[in-house]
Amino acid sequence: MAGSWIHETDNYKIETELYSGPLDLLLDLIQKSELDITKIALAQVTDQFLIYVRENEHTDPDYISEFMVIASKLVQIKSEAMLPKSPIRAPEEEDLGEALARQLRIYREIKNTTTWLNSRLNQNLRCH
């Protein structure tokens, strides 16, 4: 993939507060943890690329697709860096989703029972 980038990356450079240079080098630096992706505005990188494409009407479609591949990789890396990690649970520990579903079933049963008891009370039926 990098071979077809050579002619395009000479013309297209990213300019941000933290980084200035070709997109493929940006990805390489981030993957090697030499640059913190959480500090890079990917929207700014994309905006710059769109301006580049508009100004260069004859941009190679392969180059655009390669940009999309690298941009999606950057988004994946950034989302993994920014999203909280799931806590590791012991095998015997209940899943939070299952616990919530169980609580909702109990709530529904209590609500139905309350409705039934209120209807009996309204009918002056005092036996339950």
C-alpha positions as CSV (number, residue, x, y, z in Angstrom):
1,M,0.0,0.0,0.0
2,A,2.7,2.5,0.9
3,G,4.3,2.3,-2.5
4,S,1.5,4.2,-4.3
5,W,1.6,6.8,-1.6
6,I,5.0,8.1,-2.6
7,H,3.9,10.5,-5.4
8,E,0.9,11.8,-3.4
9,T,2.5,12.2,0.0
10,D,5.1,14.5,-1.5
11,N,2.3,17.0,-2.3
12,Y,-0.1,16.3,0.6
13,K,1.0,17.2,4.2
14,I,-1.0,17.4,7.4
15,E,-0.6,20.5,9.4
16,T,-1.7,20.4,13.1
17,E,-0.4,22.0,16.3
18,L,1.3,18.7,17.2
19,Y,2.3,17.2,13.9
20,S,3.3,18.4,10.4
21,G,4.0,15.9,7.7
22,P,2.6,13.0,5.6
23,L,-0.4,11.0,6.8
24,D,1.4,7.6,6.6
25,L,4.1,8.9,8.9
26,L,1.4,10.1,11.3
27,L,-0.1,6.6,11.5
28,D,3.4,5.1,12.0
29,L,4.2,7.5,14.9
30,I,0.9,6.8,16.6
31,Q,1.3,3.0,16.2
32,K,4.8,3.2,17.7
33,S,3.3,5.3,20.6
34,E,5.6,8.2,19.8
35,L,2.7,10.5,19.3
36,D,-0.5,10.7,21.5
37,I,-3.5,10.2,19.2
38,T,-5.8,11.8,21.7
39,K,-4.1,15.1,21.1
40,I,-4.6,15.0,17.3
41,A,-7.9,16.4,15.9
42,L,-8.9,13.8,13.3
43,A,-11.6,16.1,12.0
44,Q,-8.9,18.7,11.1
45,V,-6.9,16.0,9.3
46,T,-10.0,15.0,7.3
47,D,-10.9,18.6,6.5
48,Q,-7.4,19.2,5.2
49,F,-7.6,16.1,3.0
50,L,-10.9,17.1,1.6
51,I,-9.5,20.6,0.7
52,Y,-6.5,18.8,-0.9
53,V,-8.8,16.6,-3.0
54,R,-11.0,19.6,-4.1
55,E,-7.9,21.5,-5.1
56,N,-6.5,18.6,-7.0
57,E,-9.3,17.3,-9.2
58,H,-7.2,14.5,-10.7
59,T,-6.4,12.9,-7.4
60,D,-5.9,9.1,-7.9
61,P,-9.0,7.2,-6.6
62,D,-6.6,4.6,-5.2
63,Y,-5.0,7.3,-3.1
64,I,-8.4,8.4,-1.8
65,S,-9.2,4.8,-0.8
66,E,-5.8,4.4,0.9
67,F,-6.5,7.6,2.8
68,M,-9.8,6.1,3.9
69,V,-8.0,3.0,5.2
70,I,-5.5,5.0,7.1
71,A,-8.1,7.4,8.4
72,S,-10.3,4.5,9.6
73,K,-7.3,3.0,11.4
74,L,-6.6,6.3,13.1
75,V,-10.3,6.5,14.2
76,Q,-10.1,2.9,15.6
77,I,-6.9,3.7,17.5
78,K,-8.3,6.9,18.9
79,S,-11.6,5.4,20.0
80,E,-9.7,2.5,21.7
81,A,-7.5,5.0,23.5
82,M,-10.4,7.2,24.6
83,L,-13.1,4.7,25.5
84,P,-13.0,3.2,29.0
85,K,-11.8,-0.4,29.2
86,S,-14.4,-3.0,30.4
87,P,-13.6,-4.2,33.9
88,I,-12.5,-7.8,34.2
89,R,-15.0,-9.8,36.1
90,A,-14.6,-13.0,38.0
91,P,-16.3,-16.0,36.2
92,E,-18.8,-16.3,39.1
93,E,-19.7,-12.6,39.0
94,E,-23.1,-11.7,37.4
95,D,-23.2,-9.8,34.1
96,L,-24.4,-6.2,34.6
97,G,-26.9,-6.6,31.7
98,E,-28.4,-9.7,33.2
99,A,-28.6,-8.0,36.6
100,L,-30.5,-5.1,35.1
101,A,-32.9,-7.4,33.2
102,R,-33.6,-9.3,36.4
103,Q,-34.3,-6.1,38.3
104,L,-36.7,-4.9,35.6
105,R,-38.6,-8.3,35.7
106,I,-38.9,-7.9,39.5
107,Y,-40.1,-4.3,39.1
108,R,-42.7,-5.4,36.5
109,E,-44.0,-8.2,38.9
110,I,-44.3,-5.7,41.8
111,K,-46.1,-3.2,39.6
112,N,-48.5,-5.9,38.3
113,T,-49.2,-7.0,41.9
114,T,-49.8,-3.5,43.0
115,T,-52.3,-3.0,40.2
116,W,-54.1,-6.2,41.2
117,L,-54.2,-5.3,44.9
118,N,-55.5,-1.8,44.1
119,S,-58.3,-3.2,41.9
120,R,-59.3,-5.6,44.7
121,L,-59.3,-2.7,47.2
122,N,-61.4,-0.6,44.9
123,Q,-63.9,-3.5,44.7
124,N,-64.1,-3.6,48.5
125,L,-62.5,-7.1,48.4
126,R,-60.4,-7.1,51.5
127,C,-59.1,-10.7,51.1
128,H,-55.9,-11.2,49.3
